[in-house]
Amino acid sequence: MSKLALLGGEKTVKIDYETAGNLPCVNEKGLETAVDLMRKGQISTSPLVKEFEKRFAEYIGTEYGLCSNNGTSSLHEALFAAGVGPGDEVIVPSYTFWATAGPIVSAQGNPVFADVDKETYNLDPKAIEKNITSRTKAIMVVHVWGNPADMDAIMAIARKYNIAVIEDCSHAHGAMLNGKKVGSIGDLGCFSLQASKTMPGGEGGILTTNNREYFERAVALGHYERLADLPEDSDYRKYSLTGMGYKYRIHPIAVALASSAFDELDERNEIRNRNGKALEKGLEGIDCIIPQKVLDGAVRQYSYHFATYDETKLDNIPLEVFLKALKEEGVACGFCGYGRLHKAPLFTERDNFRHVELPVTEYLATHTFMMAPRFEKECPELIDQYIEAYHKVVNNADELKEYAAKNEDLNAAANISGRSINLL
Ligand SMILES: Cc1ncc(COP(=O)(O)O)c(C=O)c1O
């Protein structure tokens, strides 16, 4: 058995990810379109914005699309559109980026954190129903790591209680459930176009909906200059001097970049998915690694590749030590960072905050990890080296256990819930 790189052996992953597996986040067409906009002086508004909104909404399967300056603003718009206001409760997971819940505060609502499913990492419909009160106005669903949530069950609950559903699709551009794209299943969808996403504009967001009233309210919140374009009978045209006090317009250059990335989205998703599945296939039989479960009827996108580490299946070797060994082999892996929002002072210091126990979320916060970077290109040799590295680390559990015993500081770190590394 070859010696672990951690203990002085040869590193397994020798192929450079940046050359073999990654792509520049801006493609050539994006660069050209951005320069063209600058030459034309379209650096604040541009017809490209509405063109892109139309194309993206058609792709998702909604009547309306609305760009904004980031995904966080789109989420604020969606909450305002759904009528969330002072004292209203919004059910939301804690296993997500802060911006899923932060805008609930901006909308003057109260986030109510609900637990997630241990296998899909997405909101657990049973936990949603348990948390519904007469104040519940919306459910904020995240398709975390590109994996569609159980929208059938969630929509059934929402319809039963007459509550709006907002989908945070920031990780899930192009993901589908039962033939429908995420972002068209709930009442509103929101997609981040930030640089680390699969349709990057640098900073930007896009909201999707089939509901005219919701669209017009979203426009009213952050796009005063577009209110005059609404139909004559719109209730919101009267706000065109001021909007609602926010200015959420997207930079046209972000649209140039995102719309060029959008042209390649399906093709890129296919490659990423093939690569993600190849890695998981190669790791079958390693029982300390449990891949994120995908629901029947769902097409997930491997926009991010996370899994659960079960230390009880590997001699109780802490995740810290496991990841350190993988990193030394050349695997780009890391901790999660999600699952701590229900303890964040932004929320807990608020009046009426509902303190909750979220055992599954807390487990996932300390047991999920990033397995690999996004493989953007066909790179079978690189993926094979990743697979080999994982097998090597697992097959050297005895040495690793000894290493863990000698490195108590790493073990101690394993007991701190919510590690500091956050990719986003
Ligand atoms: C799940 C999730 N929601 C919302 C956002 C917010 O998007 P943005 O960074 O574009 O504001 C992000 C982006 O990082 C995210 O990952």
Ligand as a Chemical Component Dictionary entry (heavy atoms), coordinates in Angstrom:
data_LIG
# 
_chem_comp.id                   LIG 
_chem_comp.type                 NON-POLYMER 
_chem_comp.pdbx_formal_charge   0 
_chem_comp.three_letter_code    LIG 
# 
loop_
_chem_comp_atom.comp_id 
_chem_comp_atom.atom_id 
_chem_comp_atom.alt_atom_id 
_chem_comp_atom.type_symbol 
_chem_comp_atom.charge 
_chem_comp_atom.model_Cartn_x 
_chem_comp_atom.model_Cartn_y 
_chem_comp_atom.model_Cartn_z 
_chem_comp_atom.pdbx_ordinal 
LIG C1 C1 C 0 -27.855 29.785 -1.563 1  
LIG C2 C2 C 0 -27.539 31.211 -1.897 2  
LIG N1 N1 N 0 -28.507 32.135 -1.787 3  
LIG C3 C3 C 0 -28.299 33.427 -2.079 4  
LIG C4 C4 C 0 -27.072 33.865 -2.510 5  
LIG C5 C5 C 0 -26.875 35.332 -2.728 6  
LIG O1 O1 O 0 -26.493 35.664 -3.996 7  
LIG P1 P1 P 0 -25.571 36.932 -4.277 8  
LIG O2 O2 O 0 -24.204 36.605 -3.770 9  
LIG O3 O3 O 0 -25.630 37.067 -5.762 10 
LIG O4 O4 O 0 -26.171 38.085 -3.575 11 
LIG C6 C6 C 0 -26.035 32.937 -2.680 12 
LIG C7 C7 C 0 -24.728 33.372 -3.198 13 
LIG O5 O5 O 0 -23.687 33.247 -2.738 14 
LIG C8 C8 C 0 -26.256 31.577 -2.338 15 
LIG O6 O6 O 0 -25.287 30.669 -2.424 16 
# 
loop_
_chem_comp_bond.comp_id 
_chem_comp_bond.atom_id_1 
_chem_comp_bond.atom_id_2 
_chem_comp_bond.value_order 
_chem_comp_bond.pdbx_ordinal 
LIG C1 C2 SING 1  
LIG C2 N1 SING 2  
LIG C2 C8 DOUB 3  
LIG N1 C3 DOUB 4  
LIG C3 C4 SING 5  
LIG C4 C5 SING 6  
LIG C4 C6 DOUB 7  
LIG C5 O1 SING 8  
LIG O1 P1 SING 9  
LIG P1 O2 DOUB 10 
LIG P1 O3 SING 11 
LIG P1 O4 SING 12 
LIG C6 C7 SING 13 
LIG C6 C8 SING 14 
LIG C7 O5 DOUB 15 
LIG C8 O6 SING 16 
# 
